[in-house]
Amino acid sequence: MKLQLTILFSLFCLIAFGQKNQSKEEWKQLFNGKNLDGWDIKIRGYALNENYGNTFRIEDGKMVVRYDQYDDFKQKYGHIFYKGDFSYYKVAVEYRFVGEQAPKGEGWAWRNSGIMVHGQPASTMGKDQDFPASIEVQLLGGNDKTRSTCNLCTPGTNVVMNGKLITQHCVNSTSKTYNGDQWVRAEVLVLGDSLIQHFANGEMVLEYNKPQLGGGAVSGNDPALMIDGKLLDHGSISLQSESHPVEFRKVEILDLKGCMDPKATNYKSYYVKSDNSLCSYSKKK
């Protein structure tokens, strides 16, 4: 609670006092539009970085998920992980669904993908594991009926909402429905084990606290890694392959942890978590 209050106070100060001296947000692009350098691939039934069917690829400067080499999806769920470990940050993608679903993909997976945060490392997934234990920001395309996006799903995890432990697998957001092949911006604010918020096209549509290990909805995993109730304050970031072609024209991250000493040359007013070991200072002449 003390940590959460500190974070919320920092955010209040940023809004109330930071407008005049606001640092420009330094978003880092996570793919270069040319290749998949910096990413790991894990597809169910295959070894780490065996990119079955060239599922994950770059086309026209976009990171895309394709199934043109699949005869049968056969639940070959895949994830592409950005290399690294993250705790306090915003991550954003601009995505759209296109084309037809892979042969024999499940009905629920039509126009379905996701951003996985606070996930286990790709290297710890079992060969036949379907999903990383993680918090999923579920991305859904519309079907001309009400179908929200930026929902919450919890493979191997639980969260707390309004002081209550939520153990159901998926919770819908309050977002609009986005039909067709339109681009949508999904953004996630992740503040350690304190707070996670989902945004769809700039509108906050879901929030919760205390992400933690627990529950089911994961198979093929190492049970020794699943410690029920263990709070998740850091982890991997990955994007999903669930049988429907999807394109990402932007994947970017804004680090919210760093030097919070205003005298340092690398101080950023928007940081909410201090790590002053990272501070650097100008040398006096």
RASUL-V174253 format. One record per run of one state. SS is the DSSP state (H for helix, E for strand, C for the rest). FROM is the first residue (numbers start at 1). LEN is the number of residues. If there is no record, write none. Layout:
# RASUL-V174253
ss->SS from->FROM len->LEN
ss->SS from->FROM len->LEN
This chain:
# RASUL-V174253
ss->C from->1 len->1
ss->H from->2 len->16
ss->C from->18 len->10
ss->E from->28 len->2
ss->C from->30 len->9
ss->E from->39 len->5
ss->C from->44 len->8
ss->H from->52 len->3
ss->C from->55 len->1
ss->E from->56 len->4
ss->C from->60 len->2
ss->E from->62 len->4
ss->C from->66 len->12
ss->E from->78 len->9
ss->C from->87 len->1
ss->E from->88 len->14
ss->C from->102 len->5
ss->H from->107 len->3
ss->C from->110 len->2
ss->E from->112 len->8
ss->C from->120 len->2
ss->H from->122 len->3
ss->C from->125 len->10
ss->E from->135 len->6
ss->C from->141 len->7
ss->E from->148 len->1
ss->C from->149 len->2
ss->E from->151 len->3
ss->C from->154 len->3
ss->E from->157 len->5
ss->C from->162 len->2
ss->E from->164 len->3
ss->C from->167 len->3
ss->E from->170 len->2
ss->C from->172 len->5
ss->E from->177 len->1
ss->C from->178 len->6
ss->E from->184 len->8
ss->C from->192 len->3
ss->E from->195 len->6
ss->C from->201 len->2
ss->E from->203 len->11
ss->C from->214 len->9
ss->H from->223 len->3
ss->C from->226 len->5
ss->E from->231 len->1
ss->C from->232 len->3
ss->E from->235 len->7
ss->C from->242 len->2
ss->E from->244 len->12
ss->C from->256 len->1
ss->E from->257 len->2
ss->C from->259 len->14
ss->E from->273 len->2
ss->C from->275 len->1
ss->H from->276 len->3
ss->C from->279 len->7
